[in-house]
């Protein structure tokens, strides 16, 4: 694996999260193990003090009961099994009996005899508990002699070292488990994000209705999913408006273009100057209508995008209806359909361009579906506080 690949892997959010979790668990376990290692060292030193005091008390008791020479021989045999050194001094300080090699001051640790063992409960015990260190102490007999004992700490240090090795191997094993748990937790935590990414890969212009799952917990992943859902919803609505605009444009432009084609074809077949002029005038009116259609579509698009609000102007309803009837008379006659308009003297306030589109759509629909020989009736009448405009045809 290249160094760049390693760097990219370590830079991933899920990798960093699993490493942080595993490291936190490992540090917690290591701190607990260190505390237990220190505690076991202190307890081992306390136990060594107790054993040392027991042995020294036993030696002094025997020495008080026996003769000096015989007792010394017996004690020498006793300390042989302890890996200890023994000295018996007379009241004047001269050595009466000595067995074993006395440790140097550097490797001597004063024993706590018949005192408060809490004195031993500090961090110094960790450095004192070594295989080459000795516990040293002395106690006087009833006749004034002094018994000095040095006992090796190698046995207690070996046991403590075994505990340390066990703790180290446990920390390494548990550390591996901690990193594995961190990886598992991270995989589960990032699972919703991976699922959301898989769903997002399916999104295209034809599939914008896909929504990401949200548990409603308010966590960062849910907030991310809800934000993306709002974006997808807006995109879906935008594409829906675009499709509607394209459909409206095709529908609105089809009739005027067909009308231009029909008028042009008829004029070219007849060839009369008067007919040609009438055809050009009709084409001119249709082109104007096309221009209004384009403006209307653009206006509708702007309104859909909330960039513009409809305007208002007074509209004379009878005159407005007659204007549209004049524009549609020729195509209705060609289709064999009679077009009639009836309106009361009314005036409304509205957006003329948008109202033109509404009426043109209704008339186009009637023109497309009204059977030949029928009639299309356009009426306008007051209805409450407003005006009702109806386009009645005999189509299906």
C-alpha positions in Angstrom: 0.0 0.0 0.0 1.3 3.4 -0.9 2.0 6.1 1.6 -0.7 8.3 0.0 -3.3 5.4 0.5 -2.3 5.1 4.1 -2.7 8.8 4.6 -6.0 8.9 2.9 -7.3 5.9 5.0 -6.1 7.6 8.3 -7.8 10.9 7.2 -11.2 9.2 6.9 -13.7 10.3 9.5 -14.7 6.7 10.4 -11.1 5.6 10.7 -10.3 8.6 13.0 -13.4 7.9 15.1 -12.5 4.2 15.5 -8.9 5.2 16.5 -10.1 7.7 19.0 -12.6 5.3 20.6 -10.0 2.5 20.7 -7.3 4.8 22.1 -9.7 6.1 24.8 -10.6 2.6 25.8 -6.9 1.5 25.7 -5.8 4.4 27.9 -8.6 3.7 30.4 -7.5 0.1 30.6 -3.8 1.0 30.8 -4.5 3.5 33.6 -6.5 0.9 35.5 -3.7 -1.7 34.9 -1.1 0.8 36.1 -3.1 1.5 39.2 -3.5 -2.2 40.0 0.2 -2.8 39.3 1.2 -0.1 41.8 -1.4 -1.3 44.3 0.0 -4.9 44.1 3.5 -3.6 44.6 2.5 -1.8 47.8 0.6 -4.9 49.0 3.6 -7.1 48.3 5.8 -4.8 50.4 3.3 -4.8 53.2 3.2 -8.6 53.1 7.0 -8.7 53.1 7.1 -6.5 56.2 4.7 -8.7 58.0 6.6 -11.8 57.1 9.9 -10.2 58.1 8.5 -9.1 61.5 7.1 -12.6 62.1 10.5 -14.2 61.4 12.4 -11.7 63.5 10.1 -12.0 66.4 10.4 -15.8 66.2 14.2 -15.6 66.2 14.3 -13.3 69.2 11.9 -15.5 71.1 14.1 -18.6 70.6 17.2 -16.6 71.5 15.7 -15.6 74.8 14.8 -19.2 75.7 18.0 -21.0 74.8 21.7 -20.7 75.4 23.5 -18.3 73.0 25.5 -20.9 71.2 22.9 -23.5 70.8 20.3 -21.0 69.7 22.6 -19.5 67.2 23.1 -22.8 65.5 19.4 -23.5 65.4 18.7 -20.0 64.0 21.3 -20.5 61.3 19.5 -23.6 60.2 16.3 -21.8 60.2 17.4 -18.8 58.1 19.0 -21.1 55.5 15.5 -21.7 53.9 14.7 -18.0 53.8 17.5 -16.6 51.7 18.3 -14.2 54.5 21.4 -13.0 56.4 21.6 -12.9 60.2 23.8 -11.2 62.8 23.7 -11.4 66.6 25.5 -8.6 68.4 26.4 -8.5 72.1 25.4 -5.5 74.2 28.9 -4.0 73.6 28.4 -4.2 69.9 30.7 -7.1 69.1 29.4 -9.7 66.6 28.5 -12.9 68.5 27.1 -14.8 65.4 26.9 -14.0 61.7 25.5 -16.0 58.8 25.2 -15.0 55.1 26.3 -11.9 53.3 25.0 -8.6 54.5 23.6 -6.3 51.7 25.0 -2.9 50.9 23.2 0.2 51.9 22.2 0.9 48.3 20.1 -2.3 48.2 18.8 -2.2 51.8 15.2 -1.2 52.5 14.3 -0.6 56.2 11.5 -2.9 57.3 8.5 -1.5 59.2 8.2 -3.4 62.5 5.2 -3.2 64.7 4.3 0.2 63.1 1.6 1.7 60.9 1.6 -0.1 57.6 0.2 3.0 56.0 3.7 4.3 55.9 4.4 1.7 53.3 1.4 2.6 51.2 3.1 5.1 48.8 4.6 5.0 45.3 8.1 4.3 46.7 7.1 0.7 47.1 7.1 0.3 43.3 10.9 1.1 43.2 11.8 -0.7 46.4 10.3 -4.0 45.3 13.2 -5.3 43.3 14.9 -8.7 43.1 18.3 -7.4 44.3 16.8 -5.4 47.3 16.7 -6.7 50.9 14.5 -5.8 53.9 16.7 -5.1 56.9 15.7 -4.6 60.5 16.8 -5.4 64.1 15.3 -6.2 67.4 16.8 -6.4 71.0 16.6 -9.5 73.2 15.7 -9.5 76.9 19.4 -9.6 78.0 20.4 -6.7 75.8 21.7 -8.5 72.7 20.6 -7.3 69.3 19.4 -9.5 66.4 19.8 -8.0 62.9 18.0 -9.7 60.0 18.2 -9.0 56.2 15.7 -10.8 54.0 15.8 -10.9 50.2 12.8 -9.4 48.3 13.4 -11.6 45.3 10.5 -13.9 46.0 8.0 -11.1 46.4 9.5 -9.2 43.4 9.2 -12.3 41.2 5.6 -12.7 42.1 5.0 -9.0 41.4 6.8 -9.3 38.1 4.5 -12.1 37.1 1.6 -9.9 37.9 3.1 -7.1 35.7 3.6 -9.5 32.8 0.1 -10.7 33.1 -1.2 -7.1 33.2 0.9 -6.2 30.2 -0.4 -9.1 28.1 -3.9 -8.4 29.3 -3.6 -4.7 28.3 -2.4 -5.7 24.9 -5.2 -8.2 24.3 -7.8 -5.9 25.7 -6.4 -3.1 23.7 -6.8 -5.0 20.5 -10.4 -5.8 21.6 -10.9 -2.1 22.3 -9.8 -1.1 18.8 -12.0 -3.8 17.4 -14.9 -2.5 19.5 -14.1 1.0 18.3 -14.2 -0.2 14.7 -17.5 -2.0 15.2 -19.1 1.0 17.0 -17.9 3.4 14.3 -19.2 1.1 11.5 -22.6 1.0 13.2 -22.6 4.7 13.9 -21.8 5.5 10.2 -24.1 2.9 8.8 -27.0 5.4 8.3 -24.7 7.7 6.5 -23.5 4.9 4.2 -27.1 3.9 3.5 -27.9 7.5 2.7 -25.0 7.7 0.3 -26.1 4.6 -1.4 -29.6 6.1 -1.9 -28.2 9.4 -3.1 -26.3 7.5 -5.8 -29.7 6.5 -7.3 -30.8 10.1 -7.6 -31.0 11.6 -11.1 -33.3 13.9 -13.0 -35.9 11.2 -13.3 -35.7 10.0 -9.7 -35.8 13.0 -7.5 -38.5 11.7 -5.2 -36.1 9.6 -3.2 -35.9 10.7 0.4 -33.3 9.7 3.0 -34.5 8.0 6.2 -34.6 10.0 9.4 -35.2 8.7 12.9 -36.2 12.1 14.3 -33.5 12.0 17.0 -32.0 15.3 16.1 -28.4 13.9 15.9 -26.0 15.2 13.2 -26.8 12.3 10.8 -30.6 13.0 11.1 -30.0 16.8 10.6 -27.8 16.0 7.5 -30.6 13.7 6.1 -33.3 16.2 6.7 -31.3 19.0 5.1 -30.6 16.8 2.0 -34.3 15.9 1.9 -35.2 19.6 1.7 -32.7 20.1 -1.1 -34.1 17.1 -3.0 -37.6 18.3 -2.5 -36.7 21.8 -3.9 -34.9 20.1 -6.8 -37.9 17.9 -7.5 -40.2 20.9 -7.4 -37.9 22.8 -9.7 -37.8 20.0 -12.2 -41.5 19.7 -12.0 -41.9 23.3 -12.8 -39.5 23.0 -15.7 -41.5 20.0 -17.1 -44.7 21.9 -16.6 -43.2 24.9 -18.3 -42.1 22.8 -21.3 -45.5 21.2 -21.6 -47.2 24.6 -21.4 -44.9 26.0 -24.0 -45.6 23.2 -26.4 -49.3 23.5 -25.8 -49.4 27.3 -26.1 -47.3 27.5 -29.2 -48.9 24.6 -31.1 -52.2 26.3 -32.0 -50.8 29.7 -33.3 -48.1 27.9 -35.3 -50.8 25.6 -36.8 -52.9 28.6 -37.6 -50.0 30.4 -39.4 -49.3 27.2 -41.4 -53.0 26.9 -42.4 -53.5 30.6 -43.3 -50.2 30.5 -45.3 -51.2 27.4 -47.2 -54.7 28.7 -48.1 -53.2 32.0 -49.3 -50.6 30.3 -51.4 -53.2 28.1 -53.0 -55.6 31.0 -53.9 -52.8 33.4 -54.9 -55.2 36.4 -54.9 -53.6 39.7 -53.8 -56.5 40.4 -51.5 -56.3 37.0 -50.0 -52.6 37.3 -49.6 -53.0 40.6 -47.8 -55.6 39.1 -45.5 -53.4 36.2 -44.8 -50.5 38.5 -43.9 -52.7 40.5 -41.6 -53.9 37.2 -40.0 -50.3 36.0 -39.7 -49.3 39.4 -38.1 -52.1 39.0 -35.5 -51.0 35.5 -34.8 -47.4 36.5 -34.4 -48.5 39.1 -31.9 -50.4 36.4 -30.1 -47.3 34.2 -30.2 -45.4 37.1 -28.7 -48.0 37.4 -25.9 -47.9 33.6 -25.4 -44.1 33.7 -24.9 -44.4 36.7 -22.6 -47.1 34.8 -20.7 -45.0 31.7 -20.3 -42.0 33.7 -19.1 -44.3 35.5 -16.7 -45.8 32.3 -15.4 -42.3 30.9 -14.9 -41.3 34.0 -13.0 -44.4 33.7 -10.8 -43.7 30.0 -10.2 -40.2 31.0 -9.1 -41.8 33.7 -6.8 -39.9 36.4 -8.6 -43.0 38.3 -9.7 -46.5 38.9 -8.6 -49.5 39.3 -11.0 -50.3 42.9 -12.0 -53.8 44.5 -12.0 -55.5 46.7 -14.6 -59.2 47.3 -15.5 -60.5 45.1 -18.2 -63.7 45.7 -20.2 -65.0 42.1 -20.3 -67.3 42.3 -23.5 -64.6 44.0 -25.5 -62.0 41.6 -24.2 -64.1 38.6 -25.2 -64.9 40.0 -28.6 -61.2 40.5 -29.3 -60.5 36.8 -28.6 -63.5 35.7 -30.6 -62.2 37.6 -33.6 -58.8 35.9 -33.3 -60.5 32.5 -33.2 -63.3 32.9 -35.7 -61.2 31.6 -38.7 -60.0 28.4 -37.1 -63.5 27.7 -35.7 -65.1 28.2 -39.1 -62.5 25.8 -40.6 -63.4 23.2 -38.0 -67.1 23.6 -38.8 -67.9 24.9 -35.3 -69.9 28.0 -34.5 -68.4 30.4 -32.0 -70.7 32.8 -30.1 -70.0 35.3 -27.3 -72.4 36.9 -24.9 -71.5 39.2 -22.1 -73.1 41.6 -19.7 -71.5 45.0 -19.5 -68.8 44.1 -16.9 -65.4 45.4 -15.9 -62.8 43.3 -13.9 -59.5 44.1 -12.4 -56.7 41.6 -13.2 -53.6 40.7 -15.1 -54.5 40.9 -18.8 -51.7 38.7 -20.0 -52.5 35.9 -17.6 -56.2 36.1 -18.2 -55.5 36.0 -22.0 -53.7 32.7 -21.4 -56.6 31.3 -19.4 -59.2 32.1 -22.0 -57.0 31.0 -24.9 -56.5 27.6 -23.2 -60.2 27.1 -22.8 -60.9 28.1 -26.5 -58.1 25.9 -27.7 -59.5 23.0 -25.8 -63.0 23.6 -27.2 -61.5 23.9 -30.7 -59.7 20.6 -30.4 -62.7 18.6 -28.9 -65.9 20.2 -30.2 -67.4 18.0 -33.0 -68.2 19.7 -36.4 -71.6 21.1 -36.6 -71.8 22.1 -32.9 -71.6 25.4 -31.2 -69.2 26.8 -28.6 -70.8 29.5 -26.3 -68.6 32.0 -24.4 -70.6 33.8 -21.7 -69.7 36.3 -18.9 -72.1 37.1 -16.1 -71.9 38.5 -12.6 -71.6 35.9 -9.8 -71.7 37.3 -6.3 -68.8 39.7 -5.9 -67.0 38.4 -9.0 -67.5 37.6 -12.6 -67.9 34.0 -14.1 -66.6 33.4 -17.6 -67.7 30.1 -19.1 -66.7 28.3 -22.3 -69.4 25.7 -23.1 -68.8 23.1 -25.9 -70.2 19.8 -26.9 -67.0 17.9 -26.8 -66.4 14.8 -24.8 
